[in-house]
Amino acid sequence: MDNIFSLYNDLKNKTYKHGGYYAFNISDPKPRQIHKATVRDRLLHHLIYQELYKYFDSKFIHDSYSCRVNKGTHRAINRFRDFFRKVSKNNSKNCWALKCDIKKFFASINHDILKNILSKCLFDMDILWLLSQVIDSFQTQNHIYAMADMCKGLPLGNLTSQLLVNIYMNEFDQFIKRELKVKYYIRYADDFVVLSNNKNYLEDLLPKISDFLEKKLKLQLHPDKVFIKTIVSGVDFLGWVHFPKHRVLRTATKNRMIRNLRGDPKEATVRSYFGLMKHGSAHKLKKEILTKLVV
């Protein structure tokens, strides 16, 4: 209770200073560095998220699916399927997908741009001050900036980071929907896809997307994760490879699943994986797990 009153007084007097972070690495599915704030700061993060989530969520487009209530990866991949059916006229026409990924997404969020976006949405100076304390409590390591306004990066691990990156990328979502008038667009965090029956349309769209991201948000598309291909050939999106009439887990996901289960398959883990497999065509994989890995 003393700690809570101390935090309250620091906020009231504007003497609050965000603490440091404890960093640790994870490698599943790929290497990432997580930064964990102190309990005191995490308590504040939850309060900020609780108070601001509904306000900002109402401003987001329908087809933004990351870290939102009643959204998530399963709804995103089902939306992808629905869009394919509409674009392809129930698989009677060819359907192309432009799939993009942003390079070093969380590490590239520009602090000044983010705070400027927030200042256009929020008019309470106390809230803006508090958000600035959280935003500026972290910046990407191993970079030397010539000017203070070049600070960038949000920590993987803060609850507030999930909301802040959605606010940041909402600028891009609005550009896609309002200015470019793109109809079949889905975004999940830094992964996004556009569907069309016209390959040339998607090719013309790509430089406009890249230009906006670089000039307005200081973000870059990952050069190795941008492609335009037909659904017939299989489109890798949110852990699944999508085809016209089915979807399968990507090979890396299947290999990781088998690796985790080999040797000591825990019942909770098996049930979790079986729950995941219900969302696609994975009968053979489920049978393999049951016969070879689970006794």
PEQUI-V597862 format. One record per pair of residues at least 12 apart in sequence whose ideal C-beta (glycine too) atoms are under 6 Angstrom apart, sorted by sequence separation. I is the first residue (numbers start at 1). J is the second residue. D is the distance in Angstrom with one decimal. If there is no record, write none. Layout:
i = [I	I]
j = [J	J]
d = [D	D]
//
This chain:
i = [23	139	140	182	118	140	231	21	22	139	236	239	21	257	115	138	19	19	18	111	270	134	202	265	265	254	248	261	107	247	248	246	112	175	111	240	111	110	109	108	193	109	107	106	106	188	114	109	105	102	101	100	99	67	97	98	87	97	96	83	95	94	96	93	98	80	96	79	87	110	64	49	60	76	87	56	108	48	61	76	83	45	45	49	18	45	18	61	102	103	18	103	35	36	100	101	34	35	66	34	63	64	65	66	101	100	99	98	96	95	97	84	91	77	76	77	73	74	29]
j = [35	151	152	194	131	153	244	35	36	153	250	253	37	273	132	155	38	41	41	135	294	160	228	293	294	285	280	293	140	280	281	281	149	212	151	280	152	152	152	152	237	154	153	154	156	238	168	168	190	190	191	192	193	162	193	194	184	195	196	184	197	197	199	197	202	186	202	186	195	218	173	159	170	186	197	167	219	160	173	188	195	158	159	163	133	160	134	177	219	220	137	222	155	157	221	222	156	157	188	157	186	187	188	189	225	226	227	228	230	231	235	231	244	238	238	240	238	279	256]
d = [5.2	4.7	5.7	5.7	5.9	3.3	5.5	3.9	4.6	4.9	5.7	5.5	5.8	5.5	5.9	4.6	4.5	5.3	5.6	5.4	5.9	5.5	5.2	5.5	5.2	6.0	5.9	4.6	4.5	4.4	5.4	4.3	4.6	5.4	4.5	5.6	6.0	4.9	5.9	5.9	5.6	4.8	4.8	5.2	5.5	5.8	5.4	5.7	3.7	3.9	5.5	5.6	4.9	3.9	5.6	4.4	5.8	5.4	5.6	4.5	5.9	6.0	4.8	5.3	4.2	5.9	5.7	5.6	4.8	4.5	5.7	5.0	5.5	5.8	5.5	5.7	5.4	5.6	4.7	5.0	4.9	5.7	4.6	5.7	5.1	4.7	6.0	5.7	5.2	4.7	3.6	4.2	3.7	5.1	5.5	4.5	5.2	4.8	4.7	4.6	4.9	5.2	4.7	4.2	3.6	5.1	5.6	5.1	5.8	4.8	4.6	5.5	4.9	5.5	5.8	5.8	5.0	5.6	5.9]
//
